Amino acid sequence: MGEKLGENQKRMLEFIRVDKNITIPELAEKLGISSTAVENNIAKLKEKGVVRRVGPDKGGHWEIVAGEK
């Protein structure tokens, strides 16, 4: 992949690994950042092909696509 992930993005991936159903507000609370900041980071992770949303916003879940271990 080559692109470096920010500290918040790495932590977000860890939380998603533990709970693929985690919500943006939950991520914001755990990371101590705003929901908007989480949404921006999720957008960057999607753009990089690291995560994707499976299913609808409500009832769906996150999937880690790339080999960011």
PDB file of N, CA, C and O in Angstrom, chain B, residues numbered from 101:
ATOM      1  N   MET B 101       0.849  -1.197   0.000  1.00  0.00           N
ATOM      2  CA  MET B 101       0.000   0.000   0.000  1.00  0.00           C
ATOM      3  C   MET B 101       0.877   1.236   0.000  1.00  0.00           C
ATOM      4  O   MET B 101       0.632   2.157  -0.779  1.00  0.00           O
ATOM      5  N   GLY B 102       1.877   1.283   0.838  1.00  0.00           N
ATOM      6  CA  GLY B 102       2.835   2.376   0.785  1.00  0.00           C
ATOM      7  C   GLY B 102       2.441   3.634   1.535  1.00  0.00           C
ATOM      8  O   GLY B 102       3.309   4.320   2.074  1.00  0.00           O
ATOM      9  N   GLU B 103       1.164   3.953   1.585  1.00  0.00           N
ATOM     10  CA  GLU B 103       0.752   5.189   2.254  1.00  0.00           C
ATOM     11  C   GLU B 103       0.680   4.970   3.762  1.00  0.00           C
ATOM     12  O   GLU B 103       0.131   3.978   4.241  1.00  0.00           O
ATOM     13  N   LYS B 104       1.243   5.915   4.486  1.00  0.00           N
ATOM     14  CA  LYS B 104       1.229   5.820   5.943  1.00  0.00           C
ATOM     15  C   LYS B 104      -0.130   6.241   6.484  1.00  0.00           C
ATOM     16  O   LYS B 104      -0.783   7.137   5.950  1.00  0.00           O
ATOM     17  N   LEU B 105      -0.536   5.578   7.549  1.00  0.00           N
ATOM     18  CA  LEU B 105      -1.791   5.928   8.198  1.00  0.00           C
ATOM     19  C   LEU B 105      -1.492   6.794   9.410  1.00  0.00           C
ATOM     20  O   LEU B 105      -0.478   6.619  10.085  1.00  0.00           O
ATOM     21  N   GLY B 106      -2.397   7.734   9.673  1.00  0.00           N
ATOM     22  CA  GLY B 106      -2.269   8.574  10.850  1.00  0.00           C
ATOM     23  C   GLY B 106      -2.546   7.768  12.109  1.00  0.00           C
ATOM     24  O   GLY B 106      -3.114   6.678  12.039  1.00  0.00           O
ATOM     25  N   GLU B 107      -2.155   8.290  13.240  1.00  0.00           N
ATOM     26  CA  GLU B 107      -2.338   7.596  14.515  1.00  0.00           C
ATOM     27  C   GLU B 107      -3.817   7.296  14.774  1.00  0.00           C
ATOM     28  O   GLU B 107      -4.160   6.187  15.184  1.00  0.00           O
ATOM     29  N   ASN B 108      -4.696   8.277  14.537  1.00  0.00           N
ATOM     30  CA  ASN B 108      -6.134   8.044  14.738  1.00  0.00           C
ATOM     31  C   ASN B 108      -6.652   6.961  13.802  1.00  0.00           C
ATOM     32  O   ASN B 108      -7.492   6.150  14.190  1.00  0.00           O
ATOM     33  N   GLN B 109      -6.151   6.947  12.567  1.00  0.00           N
ATOM     34  CA  GLN B 109      -6.596   5.938  11.610  1.00  0.00           C
ATOM     35  C   GLN B 109      -6.168   4.548  12.061  1.00  0.00           C
ATOM     36  O   GLN B 109      -6.939   3.596  11.945  1.00  0.00           O
ATOM     37  N   LYS B 110      -4.953   4.421  12.570  1.00  0.00           N
ATOM     38  CA  LYS B 110      -4.477   3.124  13.067  1.00  0.00           C
ATOM     39  C   LYS B 110      -5.328   2.663  14.240  1.00  0.00           C
ATOM     40  O   LYS B 110      -5.700   1.493  14.321  1.00  0.00           O
ATOM     41  N   ARG B 111      -5.634   3.582  15.149  1.00  0.00           N
ATOM     42  CA  ARG B 111      -6.449   3.226  16.311  1.00  0.00           C
ATOM     43  C   ARG B 111      -7.868   2.850  15.889  1.00  0.00           C
ATOM     44  O   ARG B 111      -8.473   1.942  16.459  1.00  0.00           O
ATOM     45  N   MET B 112      -8.394   3.560  14.882  1.00  0.00           N
ATOM     46  CA  MET B 112      -9.728   3.242  14.375  1.00  0.00           C
ATOM     47  C   MET B 112      -9.761   1.815  13.842  1.00  0.00           C
ATOM     48  O   MET B 112     -10.722   1.086  14.087  1.00  0.00           O
ATOM     49  N   LEU B 113      -8.725   1.412  13.120  1.00  0.00           N
ATOM     50  CA  LEU B 113      -8.658   0.052  12.591  1.00  0.00           C
ATOM     51  C   LEU B 113      -8.633  -0.973  13.717  1.00  0.00           C
ATOM     52  O   LEU B 113      -9.246  -2.035  13.608  1.00  0.00           O
ATOM     53  N   GLU B 114      -7.926  -0.659  14.793  1.00  0.00           N
ATOM     54  CA  GLU B 114      -7.893  -1.574  15.943  1.00  0.00           C
ATOM     55  C   GLU B 114      -9.296  -1.743  16.536  1.00  0.00           C
ATOM     56  O   GLU B 114      -9.721  -2.857  16.840  1.00  0.00           O
ATOM     57  N   PHE B 115     -10.006  -0.623  16.696  1.00  0.00           N
ATOM     58  CA  PHE B 115     -11.364  -0.696  17.246  1.00  0.00           C
ATOM     59  C   PHE B 115     -12.293  -1.468  16.301  1.00  0.00           C
ATOM     60  O   PHE B 115     -13.156  -2.218  16.756  1.00  0.00           O
ATOM     61  N   ILE B 116     -12.116  -1.284  14.997  1.00  0.00           N
ATOM     62  CA  ILE B 116     -12.944  -1.990  14.012  1.00  0.00           C
ATOM     63  C   ILE B 116     -12.629  -3.488  14.045  1.00  0.00           C
ATOM     64  O   ILE B 116     -13.531  -4.312  13.891  1.00  0.00           O
ATOM     65  N   ARG B 117     -11.354  -3.844  14.244  1.00  0.00           N
ATOM     66  CA  ARG B 117     -10.991  -5.263  14.348  1.00  0.00           C
ATOM     67  C   ARG B 117     -11.701  -5.920  15.532  1.00  0.00           C
ATOM     68  O   ARG B 117     -12.155  -7.061  15.437  1.00  0.00           O
ATOM     69  N   VAL B 118     -11.791  -5.194  16.641  1.00  0.00           N
ATOM     70  CA  VAL B 118     -12.419  -5.732  17.852  1.00  0.00           C
ATOM     71  C   VAL B 118     -13.934  -5.800  17.690  1.00  0.00           C
ATOM     72  O   VAL B 118     -14.569  -6.767  18.114  1.00  0.00           O
ATOM     73  N   ASP B 119     -14.507  -4.772  17.075  1.00  0.00           N
ATOM     74  CA  ASP B 119     -15.970  -4.704  16.920  1.00  0.00           C
ATOM     75  C   ASP B 119     -16.309  -4.141  15.547  1.00  0.00           C
ATOM     76  O   ASP B 119     -16.312  -2.925  15.354  1.00  0.00           O
ATOM     77  N   LYS B 120     -16.594  -5.022  14.593  1.00  0.00           N
ATOM     78  CA  LYS B 120     -16.865  -4.562  13.220  1.00  0.00           C
ATOM     79  C   LYS B 120     -18.165  -3.773  13.122  1.00  0.00           C
ATOM     80  O   LYS B 120     -18.413  -3.112  12.114  1.00  0.00           O
ATOM     81  N   ASN B 121     -18.997  -3.837  14.160  1.00  0.00           N
ATOM     82  CA  ASN B 121     -20.262  -3.107  14.163  1.00  0.00           C
ATOM     83  C   ASN B 121     -20.158  -1.762  14.876  1.00  0.00           C
ATOM     84  O   ASN B 121     -21.178  -1.112  15.109  1.00  0.00           O
ATOM     85  N   ILE B 122     -18.950  -1.333  15.225  1.00  0.00           N
ATOM     86  CA  ILE B 122     -18.766  -0.075  15.959  1.00  0.00           C
ATOM     87  C   ILE B 122     -19.315   1.097  15.134  1.00  0.00           C
ATOM     88  O   ILE B 122     -19.208   1.115  13.908  1.00  0.00           O
ATOM     89  N   THR B 123     -19.897   2.059  15.826  1.00  0.00           N
ATOM     90  CA  THR B 123     -20.484   3.213  15.141  1.00  0.00           C
ATOM     91  C   THR B 123     -19.515   4.389  15.133  1.00  0.00           C
ATOM     92  O   THR B 123     -18.543   4.415  15.888  1.00  0.00           O
ATOM     93  N   ILE B 124     -19.790   5.347  14.282  1.00  0.00           N
ATOM     94  CA  ILE B 124     -18.951   6.552  14.226  1.00  0.00           C
ATOM     95  C   ILE B 124     -18.973   7.288  15.563  1.00  0.00           C
ATOM     96  O   ILE B 124     -17.914   7.692  16.042  1.00  0.00           O
ATOM     97  N   PRO B 125     -20.153   7.481  16.192  1.00  0.00           N
ATOM     98  CA  PRO B 125     -20.133   8.139  17.515  1.00  0.00           C
ATOM     99  C   PRO B 125     -19.308   7.371  18.554  1.00  0.00           C
ATOM    100  O   PRO B 125     -18.642   7.982  19.390  1.00  0.00           O
ATOM    101  N   GLU B 126     -19.350   6.039  18.505  1.00  0.00           N
ATOM    102  CA  GLU B 126     -18.549   5.240  19.441  1.00  0.00           C
ATOM    103  C   GLU B 126     -17.064   5.428  19.176  1.00  0.00           C
ATOM    104  O   GLU B 126     -16.276   5.565  20.112  1.00  0.00           O
ATOM    105  N   LEU B 127     -16.676   5.434  17.903  1.00  0.00           N
ATOM    106  CA  LEU B 127     -15.279   5.670  17.563  1.00  0.00           C
ATOM    107  C   LEU B 127     -14.843   7.048  18.039  1.00  0.00           C
ATOM    108  O   LEU B 127     -13.752   7.207  18.586  1.00  0.00           O
ATOM    109  N   ALA B 128     -15.698   8.041  17.829  1.00  0.00           N
ATOM    110  CA  ALA B 128     -15.372   9.407  18.241  1.00  0.00           C
ATOM    111  C   ALA B 128     -15.125   9.469  19.748  1.00  0.00           C
ATOM    112  O   ALA B 128     -14.178  10.107  20.208  1.00  0.00           O
ATOM    113  N   GLU B 129     -15.986   8.800  20.503  1.00  0.00           N
ATOM    114  CA  GLU B 129     -15.849   8.808  21.968  1.00  0.00           C
ATOM    115  C   GLU B 129     -14.557   8.111  22.395  1.00  0.00           C
ATOM    116  O   GLU B 129     -13.826   8.626  23.242  1.00  0.00           O
ATOM    117  N   LYS B 130     -14.276   6.951  21.818  1.00  0.00           N
ATOM    118  CA  LYS B 130     -13.078   6.194  22.185  1.00  0.00           C
ATOM    119  C   LYS B 130     -11.794   6.932  21.824  1.00  0.00           C
ATOM    120  O   LYS B 130     -10.801   6.853  22.548  1.00  0.00           O
ATOM    121  N   LEU B 131     -11.816   7.652  20.700  1.00  0.00           N
ATOM    122  CA  LEU B 131     -10.627   8.352  20.227  1.00  0.00           C
ATOM    123  C   LEU B 131     -10.504   9.764  20.801  1.00  0.00           C
ATOM    124  O   LEU B 131      -9.442  10.383  20.730  1.00  0.00           O
ATOM    125  N   GLY B 132     -11.596  10.262  21.364  1.00  0.00           N
ATOM    126  CA  GLY B 132     -11.576  11.622  21.895  1.00  0.00           C
ATOM    127  C   GLY B 132     -11.542  12.685  20.810  1.00  0.00           C
ATOM    128  O   GLY B 132     -10.976  13.762  20.995  1.00  0.00           O
ATOM    129  N   ILE B 133     -12.160  12.367  19.662  1.00  0.00           N
ATOM    130  CA  ILE B 133     -12.247  13.330  18.559  1.00  0.00           C
ATOM    131  C   ILE B 133     -13.712  13.460  18.147  1.00  0.00           C
ATOM    132  O   ILE B 133     -14.556  12.687  18.601  1.00  0.00           O
ATOM    133  N   SER B 134     -14.011  14.422  17.299  1.00  0.00           N
ATOM    134  CA  SER B 134     -15.397  14.653  16.884  1.00  0.00           C
ATOM    135  C   SER B 134     -15.854  13.602  15.870  1.00  0.00           C
ATOM    136  O   SER B 134     -15.040  12.949  15.217  1.00  0.00           O
ATOM    137  N   SER B 135     -17.162  13.458  15.758  1.00  0.00           N
ATOM    138  CA  SER B 135     -17.734  12.542  14.762  1.00  0.00           C
ATOM    139  C   SER B 135     -17.318  12.961  13.358  1.00  0.00           C
ATOM    140  O   SER B 135     -17.084  12.113  12.497  1.00  0.00           O
ATOM    141  N   THR B 136     -17.228  14.253  13.129  1.00  0.00           N
ATOM    142  CA  THR B 136     -16.805  14.760  11.817  1.00  0.00           C
ATOM    143  C   THR B 136     -15.379  14.315  11.513  1.00  0.00           C
ATOM    144  O   THR B 136     -15.075  13.924  10.386  1.00  0.00           O
ATOM    145  N   ALA B 137     -14.506  14.375  12.512  1.00  0.00           N
ATOM    146  CA  ALA B 137     -13.116  13.944  12.328  1.00  0.00           C
ATOM    147  C   ALA B 137     -13.063  12.440  12.024  1.00  0.00           C
ATOM    148  O   ALA B 137     -12.264  11.995  11.200  1.00  0.00           O
ATOM    149  N   VAL B 138     -13.922  11.662  12.699  1.00  0.00           N
ATOM    150  CA  VAL B 138     -13.989  10.222  12.425  1.00  0.00           C
ATOM    151  C   VAL B 138     -14.457   9.998  10.991  1.00  0.00           C
ATOM    152  O   VAL B 138     -13.882   9.182  10.271  1.00  0.00           O
ATOM    153  N   GLU B 139     -15.492  10.714  10.575  1.00  0.00           N
ATOM    154  CA  GLU B 139     -16.010  10.569   9.208  1.00  0.00           C
ATOM    155  C   GLU B 139     -14.935  10.906   8.176  1.00  0.00           C
ATOM    156  O   GLU B 139     -14.801  10.221   7.162  1.00  0.00           O
ATOM    157  N   ASN B 140     -14.166  11.970   8.443  1.00  0.00           N
ATOM    158  CA  ASN B 140     -13.091  12.354   7.521  1.00  0.00           C
ATOM    159  C   ASN B 140     -12.026  11.263   7.442  1.00  0.00           C
ATOM    160  O   ASN B 140     -11.537  10.944   6.358  1.00  0.00           O
ATOM    161  N   ASN B 141     -11.668  10.690   8.597  1.00  0.00           N
ATOM    162  CA  ASN B 141     -10.673   9.617   8.615  1.00  0.00           C
ATOM    163  C   ASN B 141     -11.189   8.357   7.937  1.00  0.00           C
ATOM    164  O   ASN B 141     -10.445   7.681   7.226  1.00  0.00           O
ATOM    165  N   ILE B 142     -12.468   8.038   8.155  1.00  0.00           N
ATOM    166  CA  ILE B 142     -13.075   6.876   7.484  1.00  0.00           C
ATOM    167  C   ILE B 142     -13.042   7.086   5.969  1.00  0.00           C
ATOM    168  O   ILE B 142     -12.743   6.163   5.211  1.00  0.00           O
ATOM    169  N   ALA B 143     -13.352   8.308   5.540  1.00  0.00           N
ATOM    170  CA  ALA B 143     -13.334   8.612   4.101  1.00  0.00           C
ATOM    171  C   ALA B 143     -11.932   8.389   3.536  1.00  0.00           C
ATOM    172  O   ALA B 143     -11.786   7.845   2.442  1.00  0.00           O
ATOM    173  N   LYS B 144     -10.907   8.804   4.271  1.00  0.00           N
ATOM    174  CA  LYS B 144      -9.522   8.605   3.822  1.00  0.00           C
ATOM    175  C   LYS B 144      -9.176   7.120   3.777  1.00  0.00           C
ATOM    176  O   LYS B 144      -8.523   6.658   2.841  1.00  0.00           O
ATOM    177  N   LEU B 145      -9.617   6.373   4.796  1.00  0.00           N
ATOM    178  CA  LEU B 145      -9.343   4.931   4.819  1.00  0.00           C
ATOM    179  C   LEU B 145     -10.051   4.224   3.661  1.00  0.00           C
ATOM    180  O   LEU B 145      -9.502   3.296   3.068  1.00  0.00           O
ATOM    181  N   LYS B 146     -11.271   4.665   3.343  1.00  0.00           N
ATOM    182  CA  LYS B 146     -12.003   4.088   2.208  1.00  0.00           C
ATOM    183  C   LYS B 146     -11.270   4.405   0.906  1.00  0.00           C
ATOM    184  O   LYS B 146     -11.113   3.546   0.038  1.00  0.00           O
ATOM    185  N   GLU B 147     -10.823   5.660   0.790  1.00  0.00           N
ATOM    186  CA  GLU B 147     -10.118   6.119  -0.403  1.00  0.00           C
ATOM    187  C   GLU B 147      -8.843   5.296  -0.638  1.00  0.00           C
ATOM    188  O   GLU B 147      -8.487   4.984  -1.775  1.00  0.00           O
ATOM    189  N   LYS B 148      -8.170   4.957   0.460  1.00  0.00           N
ATOM    190  CA  LYS B 148      -6.937   4.173   0.378  1.00  0.00           C
ATOM    191  C   LYS B 148      -7.228   2.689   0.194  1.00  0.00           C
ATOM    192  O   LYS B 148      -6.312   1.893  -0.015  1.00  0.00           O
ATOM    193  N   GLY B 149      -8.515   2.314   0.273  1.00  0.00           N
ATOM    194  CA  GLY B 149      -8.885   0.924   0.096  1.00  0.00           C
ATOM    195  C   GLY B 149      -8.621   0.062   1.313  1.00  0.00           C
ATOM    196  O   GLY B 149      -8.485  -1.155   1.191  1.00  0.00           O
ATOM    197  N   VAL B 150      -8.546   0.676   2.489  1.00  0.00           N
ATOM    198  CA  VAL B 150      -8.244  -0.065   3.715  1.00  0.00           C
ATOM    199  C   VAL B 150      -9.503  -0.637   4.352  1.00  0.00           C
ATOM    200  O   VAL B 150      -9.496  -1.767   4.841  1.00  0.00           O
ATOM    201  N   VAL B 151     -10.588   0.143   4.348  1.00  0.00           N
ATOM    202  CA  VAL B 151     -11.851  -0.338   4.926  1.00  0.00           C
ATOM    203  C   VAL B 151     -12.988  -0.101   3.938  1.00  0.00           C
ATOM    204  O   VAL B 151     -12.892   0.713   3.019  1.00  0.00           O
ATOM    205  N   ARG B 152     -14.057  -0.839   4.162  1.00  0.00           N
ATOM    206  CA  ARG B 152     -15.280  -0.581   3.397  1.00  0.00           C
ATOM    207  C   ARG B 152     -16.462  -0.868   4.297  1.00  0.00           C
ATOM    208  O   ARG B 152     -16.364  -1.614   5.271  1.00  0.00           O
ATOM    209  N   ARG B 153     -17.566  -0.265   3.951  1.00  0.00           N
ATOM    210  CA  ARG B 153     -18.810  -0.467   4.694  1.00  0.00           C
ATOM    211  C   ARG B 153     -19.600  -1.552   3.977  1.00  0.00           C
ATOM    212  O   ARG B 153     -19.816  -1.475   2.768  1.00  0.00           O
ATOM    213  N   VAL B 154     -20.028  -2.558   4.723  1.00  0.00           N
ATOM    214  CA  VAL B 154     -20.824  -3.638   4.154  1.00  0.00           C
ATOM    215  C   VAL B 154     -22.235  -3.484   4.703  1.00  0.00           C
ATOM    216  O   VAL B 154     -22.438  -3.472   5.917  1.00  0.00           O
ATOM    217  N   GLY B 155     -23.201  -3.367   3.811  1.00  0.00           N
ATOM    218  CA  GLY B 155     -24.583  -3.204   4.231  1.00  0.00           C
ATOM    219  C   GLY B 155     -24.926  -1.736   4.452  1.00  0.00           C
ATOM    220  O   GLY B 155     -24.131  -0.847   4.147  1.00  0.00           O
ATOM    221  N   PRO B 156     -26.107  -1.501   4.979  1.00  0.00           N
ATOM    222  CA  PRO B 156     -26.585  -0.128   5.176  1.00  0.00           C
ATOM    223  C   PRO B 156     -25.884   0.565   6.349  1.00  0.00           C
ATOM    224  O   PRO B 156     -25.200  -0.076   7.147  1.00  0.00           O
ATOM    225  N   ASP B 157     -26.067   1.878   6.436  1.00  0.00           N
ATOM    226  CA  ASP B 157     -25.490   2.634   7.548  1.00  0.00           C
ATOM    227  C   ASP B 157     -25.966   2.067   8.883  1.00  0.00           C
ATOM    228  O   ASP B 157     -25.180   1.888   9.814  1.00  0.00           O
ATOM    229  N   LYS B 158     -27.256   1.790   8.958  1.00  0.00           N
ATOM    230  CA  LYS B 158     -27.792   1.162  10.178  1.00  0.00           C
ATOM    231  C   LYS B 158     -27.911  -0.332   9.903  1.00  0.00           C
ATOM    232  O   LYS B 158     -28.606  -0.753   8.979  1.00  0.00           O
ATOM    233  N   GLY B 159     -27.229  -1.116  10.712  1.00  0.00           N
ATOM    234  CA  GLY B 159     -27.310  -2.563  10.544  1.00  0.00           C
ATOM    235  C   GLY B 159     -26.175  -3.155   9.735  1.00  0.00           C
ATOM    236  O   GLY B 159     -26.034  -4.376   9.661  1.00  0.00           O
ATOM    237  N   GLY B 160     -25.369  -2.309   9.130  1.00  0.00           N
ATOM    238  CA  GLY B 160     -24.217  -2.799   8.381  1.00  0.00           C
ATOM    239  C   GLY B 160     -23.015  -2.948   9.299  1.00  0.00           C
ATOM    240  O   GLY B 160     -23.125  -2.790  10.515  1.00  0.00           O
ATOM    241  N   HIS B 161     -21.860  -3.255   8.702  1.00  0.00           N
ATOM    242  CA  HIS B 161     -20.644  -3.364   9.496  1.00  0.00           C
ATOM    243  C   HIS B 161     -19.429  -2.957   8.666  1.00  0.00           C
ATOM    244  O   HIS B 161     -19.506  -2.829   7.444  1.00  0.00           O
ATOM    245  N   TRP B 162     -18.319  -2.759   9.351  1.00  0.00           N
ATOM    246  CA  TRP B 162     -17.062  -2.387   8.706  1.00  0.00           C
ATOM    247  C   TRP B 162     -16.287  -3.642   8.355  1.00  0.00           C
ATOM    248  O   TRP B 162     -16.363  -4.657   9.048  1.00  0.00           O
ATOM    249  N   GLU B 163     -15.541  -3.552   7.265  1.00  0.00           N
ATOM    250  CA  GLU B 163     -14.678  -4.655   6.855  1.00  0.00           C
ATOM    251  C   GLU B 163     -13.316  -4.081   6.526  1.00  0.00           C
ATOM    252  O   GLU B 163     -13.209  -3.123   5.760  1.00  0.00           O
ATOM    253  N   ILE B 164     -12.275  -4.664   7.102  1.00  0.00           N
ATOM    254  CA  ILE B 164     -10.910  -4.237   6.780  1.00  0.00           C
ATOM    255  C   ILE B 164     -10.484  -5.009   5.544  1.00  0.00           C
ATOM    256  O   ILE B 164     -10.468  -6.240   5.534  1.00  0.00           O
ATOM    257  N   VAL B 165     -10.138  -4.257   4.493  1.00  0.00           N
ATOM    258  CA  VAL B 165      -9.876  -4.844   3.203  1.00  0.00           C
ATOM    259  C   VAL B 165      -8.384  -5.096   3.016  1.00  0.00           C
ATOM    260  O   VAL B 165      -7.975  -6.198   2.649  1.00  0.00           O
ATOM    261  N   ALA B 166      -7.577  -4.073   3.268  1.00  0.00           N
ATOM    262  CA  ALA B 166      -6.151  -4.147   2.987  1.00  0.00           C
ATOM    263  C   ALA B 166      -5.411  -4.866   4.111  1.00  0.00           C
ATOM    264  O   ALA B 166      -5.970  -5.126   5.177  1.00  0.00           O
ATOM    265  N   GLY B 167      -4.174  -5.172   3.856  1.00  0.00           N
ATOM    266  CA  GLY B 167      -3.350  -5.901   4.813  1.00  0.00           C
ATOM    267  C   GLY B 167      -2.729  -5.035   5.882  1.00  0.00           C
ATOM    268  O   GLY B 167      -1.567  -5.241   6.233  1.00  0.00           O
ATOM    269  N   GLU B 168      -3.453  -4.086   6.406  1.00  0.00           N
ATOM    270  CA  GLU B 168      -2.946  -3.249   7.510  1.00  0.00           C
ATOM    271  C   GLU B 168      -3.086  -4.026   8.799  1.00  0.00           C
ATOM    272  O   GLU B 168      -4.147  -3.997   9.423  1.00  0.00           O
ATOM    273  N   LYS B 169      -2.067  -4.704   9.203  1.00  0.00           N
ATOM    274  CA  LYS B 169      -2.142  -5.516  10.423  1.00  0.00           C
ATOM    275  C   LYS B 169      -1.481  -4.825  11.578  1.00  0.00           C
ATOM    276  O   LYS B 169      -1.450  -5.365  12.684  1.00  0.00           O
TER     277      LYS B 169
END
